[in-house]
Amino acid sequence: MDSRAWDDRYAASELVWGTEPNRWVVRELAGLAPGRALDLAAGEGRNSIWLAGRGWEVTGLDFSTVALGRAERLTAALPDEVADRLTWRHGDARTFEAPTGGYDLVVVAYLQLPAEERRTALRRAAAAVAPGGTLLVVGHDSTNLTEGVGGPRDPAVLFTPGDVLTDLVGAGLHTVRAERVRRAVAAEGGHRLATGDGAGGGAGGGLGGRPVEAIDALVRAERVG
């Protein structure tokens, strides 16, 4: 999917992913001391805004100008001390150049790309991690296609924790965690339901409001300082 398609998708809804941060971002990063962070494929900025609220100096990068415009509008409603910690940049996760010194944290949440493009983006993300810094990758797992709900229906853009580890071989990072994680998703009345937990989403289902589960791949790694 190119930037124009994402512009159209963001323009069609008020907030595609809502304002709450992704639950795995919260779980993995709430305990980190704030520093400089890069949110790749930041979308409308929910994870960036959450990090800034916790004291991080955050750069949110996305290739959708519509998403970035929405992120800027959300930023305008924040307290000045939080808004001042946010910088929005238009760019592509597959081609961006990290600044000298890198970042203490790089987040790649639900960047669903074909394998070669994903590898390129993740290796650039890894290269942007400063000594002592953290890389967090979260996305729709390959098993979600048959065992979970939501997310893309194209297996070519799904991945596993093992795929991410393979992409990062030789990147100089130490693996802290690599696992599949499950999200309970409430479905209503048999209608197909967007999970709302990451870019690259899609539809899931369930009956009578009973919870169903989405399956994500999660990898957390660190560069030894």
C-alpha positions in Angstrom: 0.0 0.0 0.0 1.5 3.4 -1.0 1.2 6.7 0.7 -1.8 7.8 -1.4 -3.8 4.8 -0.3 -3.0 5.5 3.3 -4.0 9.1 2.8 -7.3 7.9 1.5 -7.8 5.5 4.4 -7.0 8.1 7.1 -9.2 10.7 5.3 -12.2 8.3 5.4 -12.3 8.1 9.2 -12.1 10.5 12.1 -9.5 8.5 13.9 -8.5 5.2 12.4 -6.8 3.8 15.5 -8.2 5.9 18.3 -6.1 7.9 20.8 -5.1 5.2 23.3 -1.6 3.8 22.9 -1.1 0.3 21.8 -1.2 -2.0 24.8 2.1 -3.7 24.1 3.8 -0.4 23.8 2.5 0.5 27.2 3.4 -2.9 28.7 7.0 -2.9 27.4 7.9 0.7 27.7 6.2 2.1 30.7 9.2 1.3 32.9 11.8 2.9 30.8 13.5 6.2 31.7 12.6 8.8 29.1 15.1 10.0 26.5 14.9 10.5 22.7 12.4 8.3 20.9 11.6 7.6 17.2 8.1 6.3 16.3 8.3 4.8 12.8 5.1 4.6 10.8 3.6 6.7 13.6 0.2 7.1 11.9 -2.0 9.6 13.8 0.5 9.6 16.7 -1.2 7.8 19.6 2.0 6.0 20.7 4.2 9.1 20.2 1.8 11.2 22.2 1.7 8.7 25.0 5.5 8.6 25.1 5.7 12.4 25.1 3.3 12.5 28.0 5.8 10.3 29.9 8.7 12.7 29.3 10.2 11.4 26.0 11.4 13.7 23.3 9.6 12.0 20.4 9.9 12.2 16.6 6.9 10.6 14.9 7.6 9.7 11.2 5.0 8.6 8.7 4.5 8.8 4.9 0.9 9.8 5.1 0.4 13.5 5.2 -3.2 13.1 6.2 -2.1 11.1 9.3 0.5 13.6 10.2 -1.9 16.5 9.9 -4.2 14.7 12.3 -1.3 14.1 14.7 -0.5 17.8 14.6 -4.1 18.6 15.4 -4.0 16.3 18.4 -0.8 17.8 19.5 -2.3 21.3 19.4 -4.8 20.2 22.1 -2.1 18.9 24.5 -0.5 20.9 27.3 2.5 22.9 26.1 5.0 20.9 28.0 3.9 17.7 26.2 3.4 19.2 22.8 6.9 20.7 22.9 8.3 17.2 23.1 6.7 16.1 19.9 8.1 16.5 16.4 6.3 15.2 13.3 8.2 14.3 10.1 7.0 13.2 6.7 9.1 10.2 5.6 9.3 6.5 4.7 10.4 3.9 7.2 12.1 2.1 4.3 14.4 5.0 3.4 14.7 7.4 6.4 18.2 8.3 7.7 18.8 8.3 11.4 20.5 11.3 12.9 24.0 11.1 14.4 23.7 9.7 17.9 20.5 7.8 17.2 17.6 7.3 19.6 17.2 5.8 23.0 14.0 4.1 21.8 12.7 3.1 18.4 9.2 1.9 18.1 7.9 0.0 15.0 4.2 -0.8 15.6 2.1 -2.5 13.0 4.2 -1.7 10.0 2.9 -4.5 7.7 5.1 -4.8 4.6 6.3 -7.6 2.3 9.3 -9.4 3.6 12.1 -7.6 1.8 10.6 -4.2 2.5 10.1 -5.1 6.1 13.7 -6.2 6.4 14.9 -2.9 5.0 12.7 -0.9 7.4 13.7 -3.0 10.4 17.4 -2.8 9.7 17.1 1.0 9.4 15.2 1.0 12.6 17.9 -1.1 14.3 20.6 1.2 13.0 18.9 4.2 14.6 19.1 2.6 18.1 21.8 4.3 20.3 24.0 2.4 22.6 21.9 1.3 25.6 18.8 1.9 23.6 15.7 -0.2 22.9 13.9 -1.4 19.7 10.3 -2.5 20.0 8.7 -4.2 17.1 5.0 -5.2 17.2 2.8 -6.3 14.4 0.1 -8.7 13.2 1.4 -12.3 13.5 1.2 -14.8 10.6 -0.9 -17.1 12.7 -3.5 -14.3 13.1 -4.7 -15.1 9.5 -6.1 -18.5 10.6 -6.2 -18.4 14.4 -7.0 -14.8 15.3 -9.1 -11.9 14.1 -8.4 -8.5 12.5 -5.4 -7.4 10.7 -4.5 -7.8 7.0 -5.8 -10.8 5.1 -2.6 -10.9 2.9 -0.1 -13.4 4.4 2.7 -11.7 2.5 2.6 -8.7 5.0 2.3 -10.7 8.2 5.3 -11.9 10.1 6.4 -13.9 13.2 8.8 -13.1 16.0 11.3 -15.4 14.3 11.0 -13.4 11.0 11.9 -10.2 12.9 14.9 -11.9 14.6 16.1 -13.1 11.2 15.7 -9.6 9.8 17.9 -8.3 12.6 20.7 -10.7 12.4 24.0 -8.8 12.5 22.4 -5.6 13.6 24.2 -5.7 16.9 21.1 -6.0 19.2 20.5 -8.3 22.1 17.1 -9.9 22.2 15.1 -9.2 25.4 11.8 -10.8 24.3 10.5 -12.5 21.2 7.0 -13.9 21.5 3.4 -14.1 20.2 1.0 -12.2 22.3 -2.8 -12.3 22.2 -5.3 -9.3 22.5 -8.9 -9.8 23.5 -11.1 -8.0 21.0 -14.8 -7.4 21.7 -17.0 -8.2 18.7 -20.6 -7.2 18.4 -23.6 -8.8 16.8 -21.7 -11.0 14.3 -20.4 -7.9 12.4 -16.8 -7.9 11.2 -14.8 -5.7 13.4 -11.6 -3.6 12.9 -9.3 -4.4 15.8 -8.1 -0.8 16.1 -4.7 -1.8 17.6 -2.3 -1.0 14.8 -1.7 0.3 11.3 -2.3 -2.3 8.7 -5.5 -3.4 10.5 -8.4 -5.1 8.9 -11.5 -6.9 10.1 -12.3 -9.6 12.6 -15.5 -11.1 13.9 -17.4 -12.7 16.7 -20.9 -13.2 17.9 -23.1 -11.5 20.5 -20.3 -9.4 21.9 -18.2 -12.3 23.1 -14.5 -11.7 23.2 -12.3 -13.0 20.4 -8.5 -12.7 20.1 -6.0 -11.2 17.8 -2.5 -12.5 17.7 0.5 -10.2 17.5 4.2 -10.7 17.0 6.4 -8.8 19.6 10.1 -8.4 19.6 12.0 -6.2 22.1 15.8 -5.8 21.7 18.5 -3.6 23.1 21.9 -2.3 22.0 24.4 -2.9 24.7 25.9 0.4 25.8 
